């Protein structure tokens, strides 16, 4: 038996691409013969107008062979079973409930409750019949050493939503955990702390939600999770590039862009859906017009012109040809590259990019500024 899992559709009337992406999840789930689809919170972006409710109702009605299971997220404050009267739709509001999914492994649906932690909800749930394993479906923040807050939620002044702790997982021992709320997709082959998978949004909500969008298929017989990519909608990329003064700096920049593009691993069809923002920073010998022309001419051969969302060079310092500062930069970069990143290798190790710590490129950018902008 298999179930499909998605989350964070954030449907809005004026953002029809989000509805189209969710519809694609329904289509592909139905085509695969999968009978159960779980939406792990934030189905809507806000209290939906009647027209948007009717759009979702029509979508569910169009796929009568799929049983749809929805838990409210923090963006679904009023979502309840009273919203819809459909035989193939179940909304699990209120307290944690066992899903109506005929499966040897039960699914515990934990809707968002702003006044509780997920541990509170688990403590109130009856787990006595789940000795052979169970699956947690929730909506909130998993807090561990590598926890990353949702930037879209932080704008509203909140940082933690219905937290789940590692200790909760050790105590209650779920077989799998799927959470909505964080839009960054967890790699299926490396769940957070061995347990947590965030499916991510089926369509990027803005340019910061980068890469292919997906939904998940969970095979209960094998306990294997696979991702399936969504074949409609924009694929966003927000790519930074740092320049360092060099005679061949434009060649280096173009090769960096080529390598980055190849690293996306997109098909020709997917490349036609890319929306790209480029941020070029650092220091360069050449003037800004020449650099911008070189970047734009490269991407015109790769994308439709309208897909280049923005070329941001506000943090680029062109026209620097000081050979002494160039040598200092090369020496500083070599020193930074030589710093171990794992504890125990050396007393001088540094965890670049972990949690709030700056990445290697951010440290190099700061070093460049110090070298080139000092009097």
C-alpha angles and dihedrals in degrees: 000000000000134000129196119227131195136151146184100040089157092197116205129174093233093048102065092164089072092056090047091053092050090047088055089055089054092048095050093043090052092045090053092054092243111151103195129059121183122201108196100206142298094067087157128036093223140344098320125233117237092257092057092047089052091050091055091043090054091049093054092044090052090062103047091161092065122079106213120208118193132183117193116246130202089277091054100066097156101030110131140147088269090071094074139020103206128138093218098047126079122181115197105206128160116021129014111284138184111251121246092240117130098229138135086231112057122223118222110207113207112187120204115273115179092204096056142058118229087250089062090054093048092049089056094047123093105239096167094109096049101078092125092056137284139209125236119215111186146146120230148062123315105211116208138125092288097041115146119196119229105255092206090058094043088064087069092057096256124114106174128043123187094327125219118201131206088240090060090058093048090050099046100028105210116191093224136004124205117182134185125204103066107081096198107102117238113224106250092224094054112040115190107272087350094291117058127084122177109195092201127213118316088226125028110255092210142348092285092066096079138185134023115336120227150171127221134244116204117199107204094192094059101022087232123143122204130184124227119197122230113241100208137062136036122316108214127210126181105187128183122201126187120209125207121194111264138141090246096037094130091053090049091050093048091049090050090052091048091051092048092050092049089050090062089069092209127163121238089258092051091049088061089060097051119123108192137196117186124197114192115188139157127063132310140182096222128072124265097250092056092048094048092047091051093050095045094046091053095051093045087067091051106038142026107272093243091057094070094093097185142341107211115195098156091116096046119105109203129187100046113143103156106138094198093054088045090058091047089052092051091050093047092049092050089052092049092047089053095058111109115237099202126078115246096028092091140345087244096059119135130194099228113200097002114134109319094348116115120253123244090259092051091053091048091049090053090049091051092052091050092050100042101035099044115106 
